[in-house]
Amino acid sequence: MAAPALDIRGLTKRFGGLLAVDQVSLELASGPLNAIIGPNGAGKTTLFNLISGELKADAGSVLFHGQEILGQAPHRIVRRG
C-alpha cells in the first residue's frame, strides 16, 4: 500500500478553554474524493485552517507525501500542491 498523500496525526487545537480539535488522526490517499462532514461548530473549518497553516496547532503533525508541513507558512504549503 502506498503512503498516504496527507497523514494527520494527533492534531489538537485549543482556544482558551475550548478544545476545538481533539487529537484528530486520519490518512487520505491521493486520487479518491474525500469529505469532512459534521454539524456546525464541529471543528471542520479549524481543521482545514490547521492543515493549511492559517492556524498554529497545539499538538500533532501533518505530513504531505511524507514531509512535515505543520508550522510552515501557508504560501509554502500551497506551493506543495
DSSP file (Angstrom, degrees, kcal/mol; ACC not computed):
  #  RESIDUE AA STRUCTURE BP1 BP2  ACC     N-H-->O    O-->H-N    N-H-->O    O-->H-N    TCO  KAPPA ALPHA  PHI   PSI    X-CA   Y-CA   Z-CA
    1    1 A M              0   0    0      0, 0.0     2,-0.1     0, 0.0     0, 0.0   0.000 360.0 360.0 360.0 135.1    0.0    0.0    0.0
    2    2 A A        -     0   0    0      1,-0.1     3,-0.1     0, 0.0     0, 0.0  -0.338 360.0 -94.0 -72.6 154.2    1.3    3.5   -0.9
    3    3 A A        -     0   0    0      1,-0.1    -1,-0.1    -2,-0.1     4,-0.0  -0.375  51.2 -97.7 -63.9 146.6    2.0    6.1    1.7
    4    4 A P        -     0   0    0      0, 0.0    62,-0.3     0, 0.0    61,-0.3  -0.319  18.6-133.9 -66.2 150.5   -1.0    8.5    2.2
    5    5 A A  S    S+     0   0    0     23,-1.4    60,-2.5     1,-0.3     2,-0.4   0.890  99.1  26.0 -68.6 -39.5   -0.9   11.8    0.4
    6    6 A L  E    S-AB  28  64A   0     22,-2.1    22,-2.8    58,-0.2     2,-0.5  -0.988  71.2-176.7-129.3 122.3   -2.0   13.5    3.6
    7    7 A D  E     -AB  27  63A   0     56,-2.8    56,-2.9    -2,-0.4     2,-0.5  -0.955   3.8-173.1-123.9 110.2   -1.2   12.0    7.0
    8    8 A I  E     -AB  26  62A   0     18,-3.1    18,-1.9    -2,-0.5     2,-0.5  -0.899   3.9-172.8-108.4 129.5   -2.6   13.8   10.1
    9    9 A R  E     - B   0  61A   0     52,-2.7    52,-2.0    -2,-0.5    16,-0.2  -0.957  61.8 -28.0-131.2 115.1   -1.6   12.5   13.5
   10   10 A G  E    S-     0   0A   0     -2,-0.5    13,-0.3    13,-0.3     2,-0.2   0.783  74.1-175.3  60.4  33.3   -2.9   13.7   16.8
   11   11 A L  E     +A   24   0A   0     13,-2.6    13,-2.5    50,-0.2     2,-0.4  -0.439   5.7 177.2 -68.9 128.2   -3.8   17.2   15.6
   12   12 A T  E     + B   0  59A   0     47,-2.2    46,-2.7    11,-0.2    47,-1.3  -0.992  13.5 177.8-137.1 139.6   -5.0   19.4   18.5
   13   13 A K  E     -A   21   0A   0      8,-2.3     8,-1.8    -2,-0.4     7,-1.6  -0.977   5.0-171.2-144.7 130.0   -6.1   23.0   18.8
   14   14 A R  E     -A   19   0A   0     -2,-0.3     2,-0.5     5,-0.2     5,-0.2  -0.919  13.8-160.9-116.7 145.0   -7.4   24.9   21.8
   15   15 A F  E >  S-A   18   0A   0      3,-2.8     3,-2.2    -2,-0.4     2,-0.3  -0.893  71.6 -61.4-119.4  96.7   -8.9   28.4   22.0
   16   16 A G  T 3  S-     0   0    0     -2,-0.5    -1,-0.0     1,-0.3     0, 0.0  -0.499 122.2 -12.9  61.7-123.5   -8.6   29.2   25.7
   17   17 A G  T 3  S+     0   0    0     -2,-0.3     2,-0.6    -3,-0.1    -1,-0.3   0.475 117.3  99.0 -86.3  -2.5  -10.7   26.6   27.5
   18   18 A L  E <   -A   15   0A   0     -3,-2.2    -3,-2.8     1,-0.0     2,-1.0  -0.772  62.9-151.4 -92.1 120.5  -12.4   25.4   24.3
   19   19 A L  E     +A   14   0A   0     -2,-0.6    -5,-0.2    -5,-0.2     3,-0.2  -0.790  23.1 171.1 -88.4 100.8  -11.0   22.2   22.8
   20   20 A A  E     +     0   0A   0     -7,-1.6     2,-0.4    -2,-1.0    -1,-0.2   0.867  69.9  22.5 -83.8 -39.5  -11.8   22.8   19.1
   21   21 A V  E    S-A   13   0A   0     -8,-1.8    -8,-2.3    25,-0.1     2,-0.7  -0.989  74.1-161.9-131.9 121.3   -9.8   19.9   17.5
   22   22 A D  E     -     0   0A   0     -2,-0.4   -10,-0.2   -10,-0.2   -11,-0.1  -0.837  62.1 -49.0-116.5  95.8   -9.0   17.0   19.8
   23   23 A Q  E    S-     0   0A   0     -2,-0.7   -13,-0.3   -13,-0.3     2,-0.3   0.878  73.0-171.3  50.0  50.8   -6.3   14.6   18.7
   24   24 A V  E     +A   11   0A   0    -13,-2.5   -13,-2.6   -15,-0.1     2,-0.4  -0.577   7.0 178.8 -74.9 129.5   -7.6   14.2   15.1
   25   25 A S  E     +     0   0A   0     -2,-0.3     2,-0.3   -16,-0.2   -16,-0.2  -1.000  11.9 143.3-131.6 133.0   -5.8   11.5   13.1
   26   26 A L  E     -A    8   0A   0    -18,-1.9   -18,-3.1    -2,-0.4     2,-0.4  -0.979  34.4-140.4-162.5 157.9   -6.5   10.4    9.6
   27   27 A E  E     -A    7   0A   0     -2,-0.3     2,-0.5   -20,-0.2   -20,-0.2  -0.989  15.7-166.7-124.2 130.7   -4.9    9.3    6.4
   28   28 A L  E     -A    6   0A   0    -22,-2.8   -22,-2.1    -2,-0.4   -23,-1.4  -0.976  11.7-142.9-121.4 128.2   -6.1   10.5    2.9
   29   29 A A        -     0   0    0     -2,-0.5     2,-0.3   -25,-0.2   -26,-0.0  -0.465  26.3-104.5 -82.3 157.2   -5.0    8.9   -0.3
   30   30 A S  S    S+     0   0    0      1,-0.1     3,-0.1    -2,-0.1    -1,-0.1  -0.625  96.6  22.4 -78.3 138.6   -4.3   10.8   -3.5
   31   31 A G  S    S+     0   0    0     -2,-0.3    -1,-0.1     1,-0.2     3,-0.1  -0.500  92.4  92.6 109.5 -65.3   -7.0   10.5   -6.1
   32   32 A P  S    S-     0   0    0      0, 0.0     2,-0.4     0, 0.0    -1,-0.2  -0.250  81.9-102.6 -69.6 157.9  -10.3    9.5   -4.5
   33   33 A L        -     0   0    0     -3,-0.1     2,-0.3     2,-0.0    -4,-0.1  -0.637  41.9-172.1 -77.3 129.6  -12.8   12.1   -3.3
   34   34 A N        -     0   0    0     -2,-0.4     2,-0.4    -3,-0.1    -6,-0.0  -0.909   3.7-167.3-122.1 151.8  -12.7   12.6    0.4
   35   35 A A        -     0   0    0     -2,-0.3     2,-0.6     2,-0.0    -2,-0.0  -0.997  16.8-151.3-140.1 144.6  -15.0   14.7    2.6
   36   36 A I        +     0   0    0     -2,-0.4     2,-0.3     2,-0.0    -2,-0.0  -0.974  30.7 176.3-110.9 116.9  -15.0   16.0    6.1
   37   37 A I        +     0   0    0     -2,-0.6    -2,-0.0     5,-0.0     0, 0.0  -0.868  13.2 121.3-123.3 156.2  -18.6   16.3    7.3
   38   38 A G        -     0   0    0     -2,-0.3     3,-0.1     5,-0.0     5,-0.1  -0.900  56.2 -66.9 167.5 169.2  -20.2   17.3   10.6
   39   39 A P    >   -     0   0    0      0, 0.0     3,-1.7     0, 0.0     5,-0.3  -0.198  68.0 -72.2 -71.9 166.4  -22.6   19.8   12.3
   40   40 A N  T 3  S+     0   0    0      1,-0.3     0, 0.0     2,-0.1     0, 0.0  -0.314 122.5  22.8 -54.4 137.2  -21.9   23.5   12.7
   41   41 A G  T 3  S+     0   0    0     -3,-0.1    -1,-0.3     1,-0.0     0, 0.0   0.551  84.2 121.2  82.5   7.4  -19.2   24.0   15.3
   42   42 A A  S <  S-     0   0    0     -3,-1.7    -2,-0.1    -4,-0.1    -1,-0.0   0.653  86.9-103.4 -79.8 -14.8  -17.7   20.6   15.0
   43   43 A G  S  > S+     0   0    0     -4,-0.2     4,-2.6   -22,-0.1     5,-0.2   0.551  79.2 131.1 107.0   9.7  -14.3   21.9   14.1
   44   44 A K  H  > S+     0   0    0     -5,-0.3     4,-2.2     2,-0.2     5,-0.2   0.943  78.2  42.9 -61.1 -49.8  -14.2   21.3   10.3
   45   45 A T  H  > S+     0   0    0      1,-0.2     4,-2.6     2,-0.2    -1,-0.2   0.900 113.7  52.2 -65.4 -40.6  -13.0   24.8    9.4
   46   46 A T  H  > S+     0   0    0      2,-0.2     4,-2.0     1,-0.2    -1,-0.2   0.915 108.1  52.4 -60.7 -42.6  -10.5   24.8   12.3
   47   47 A L  H  X S+     0   0    0     -4,-2.6     4,-2.3     1,-0.2    -2,-0.2   0.933 111.3  45.8 -59.0 -47.4   -9.1   21.5   11.0
   48   48 A F  H  X S+     0   0    0     -4,-2.2     4,-2.4     1,-0.2     6,-0.3   0.884 110.9  53.1 -64.7 -37.9   -8.7   22.9    7.5
   49   49 A N  H  X>S+     0   0    0     -4,-2.6     6,-2.0     2,-0.2     5,-1.3   0.835 109.6  49.3 -66.9 -31.4   -7.1   26.1    8.8
   50   50 A L  H ><5S+     0   0    0     -4,-2.0     3,-0.7     4,-0.2    -2,-0.2   0.928 112.1  47.3 -69.2 -46.2   -4.6   23.9   10.8
   51   51 A I  H 3<5S+     0   0    0     -4,-2.3    -2,-0.2     1,-0.2    -1,-0.2   0.888 113.6  48.3 -61.9 -40.1   -3.7   21.9    7.7
   52   52 A S  H 3<5S-     0   0    0     -4,-2.4    -1,-0.2    -5,-0.2    25,-0.2   0.566 114.2-114.7 -80.8  -8.7   -3.3   25.0    5.5
   53   53 A G  T <<5S+     0   0    0     -3,-0.7    -3,-0.2    -4,-0.5    -4,-0.1   0.501  84.0 119.5  88.5   3.4   -1.1   26.8    8.1
   54   54 A E  S   <S+     0   0    0     -5,-1.3     2,-0.3    -6,-0.3    -4,-0.2   0.815  79.6  36.1 -69.8 -29.9   -3.6   29.5    8.8
   55   55 A L  S    S-     0   0    0     -6,-2.0     2,-0.5    -9,-0.1    16,-0.2  -0.915  85.4-123.1-120.7 151.0   -3.7   28.4   12.4
   56   56 A K        -     0   0    0     -2,-0.3     2,-0.1    14,-0.1    -6,-0.1  -0.816  28.6-131.5 -92.8 127.7   -0.9   27.1   14.6
   57   57 A A        -     0   0    0     -2,-0.5   -44,-0.2    -7,-0.2     3,-0.1  -0.440   3.0-145.8 -76.0 150.7   -1.6   23.7   16.1
   58   58 A D  S    S-     0   0    0    -46,-2.7     2,-0.3     1,-0.3   -45,-0.2   0.741  81.6  -6.9 -84.3 -26.8   -1.1   23.0   19.8
   59   59 A A  E    S+B   12   0A   0    -47,-1.3   -47,-2.2     2,-0.0    -1,-0.3  -0.980  95.8  52.8-160.4 161.4    0.0   19.4   19.2
   60   60 A G  E     -     0   0A   0     -2,-0.3     2,-0.3   -49,-0.2   -50,-0.2  -0.432  61.6 -96.7 106.6-176.6    0.2   16.8   16.4
   61   61 A S  E     -B    9   0A   0    -52,-2.0   -52,-2.7    -2,-0.1     2,-0.4  -0.984  13.4-156.4-144.3 153.6    1.7   16.6   12.9
   62   62 A V  E     -B    8   0A   0     -2,-0.3     7,-3.0   -54,-0.2     8,-0.9  -0.971  14.7-169.4-132.3 116.1    0.6   16.9    9.3
   63   63 A L  E     -BC   7  68A   0    -56,-2.9   -56,-2.8    -2,-0.4     2,-0.6  -0.915   7.9-162.9-110.0 131.9    2.6   15.2    6.6
   64   64 A F  E >  S-BC   6  67A   0      3,-2.8     3,-1.5    -2,-0.5   -58,-0.2  -0.957  83.9 -20.0-113.1 113.5    2.1   15.8    2.9
   65   65 A H  T 3  S-     0   0    0    -60,-2.5    -1,-0.2    -2,-0.6   -60,-0.1   0.891 131.5 -49.9  50.2  44.1    3.6   13.0    0.9
   66   66 A G  T 3  S+     0   0    0    -62,-0.3     2,-0.5     1,-0.2    -1,-0.3   0.390 116.6 109.5  84.4  -2.3    5.7   12.1    3.9
   67   67 A Q  E <  S-C   64   0A   0     -3,-1.5    -3,-2.8     2,-0.0    -1,-0.2  -0.916  72.5-115.0-112.7 132.8    7.1   15.5    4.6
   68   68 A E  E     +C   63   0A   0     -2,-0.5    -5,-0.2    -5,-0.2    -7,-0.0  -0.402  36.2 168.5 -63.6 129.6    6.1   17.6    7.7
   69   69 A I    >   +     0   0    0     -7,-3.0     3,-2.1    -2,-0.1    -1,-0.2   0.499  36.5 117.0-117.4 -11.2    4.2   20.7    6.7
   70   70 A L  T 3  S+     0   0    0     -8,-0.9     3,-0.1     1,-0.3   -19,-0.1  -0.382  81.8  21.2 -62.0 131.7    2.9   21.8   10.1
   71   71 A G  T 3  S+     0   0    0      1,-0.4    -1,-0.3   -16,-0.2     2,-0.2   0.311  94.7 123.9  92.5  -8.0    4.3   25.1   11.1
   72   72 A Q  S <  S-     0   0    0     -3,-2.1    -1,-0.4     1,-0.1    -3,-0.1  -0.509  73.1 -93.4 -81.5 155.3    5.2   26.1    7.6
   73   73 A A    >>  -     0   0    0     -2,-0.2     4,-1.8     1,-0.1     3,-1.0  -0.375  34.9-117.0 -64.2 144.4    3.8   29.4    6.2
   74   74 A P  H 3> S+     0   0    0      0, 0.0     4,-2.5     0, 0.0     5,-0.2   0.863 113.7  56.7 -52.9 -40.0    0.6   29.0    4.2
   75   75 A H  H 3> S+     0   0    0      1,-0.2     4,-1.4     2,-0.2     5,-0.1   0.834 106.8  50.0 -65.6 -29.6    2.2   30.1    0.9
   76   76 A R  H <> S+     0   0    0     -3,-1.0     4,-0.8     2,-0.2    -1,-0.2   0.880 110.4  49.5 -72.5 -38.3    4.8   27.3    1.2
   77   77 A I  H >X S+     0   0    0     -4,-1.8     3,-0.9   -25,-0.2     4,-0.5   0.919 109.0  52.7 -65.4 -43.2    2.1   24.7    1.9
   78   78 A V  H >< S+     0   0    0     -4,-2.5     3,-1.3     1,-0.3    -1,-0.2   0.883 102.9  58.4 -60.3 -39.6    0.1   25.9   -1.1
   79   79 A R  H 3< S+     0   0    0     -4,-1.4    -1,-0.3     1,-0.3    -2,-0.2   0.759  96.4  63.7 -63.3 -24.3    3.1   25.6   -3.4
   80   80 A R  H <<        0   0    0     -3,-0.9    -1,-0.3    -4,-0.8    -2,-0.2   0.714 360.0 360.0 -73.9 -19.7    3.4   21.9   -2.5
   81   81 A G    <<        0   0    0     -3,-1.3    -3,-0.2    -4,-0.5    -2,-0.1   0.411 360.0 360.0 118.9 360.0    0.1   21.2   -4.1
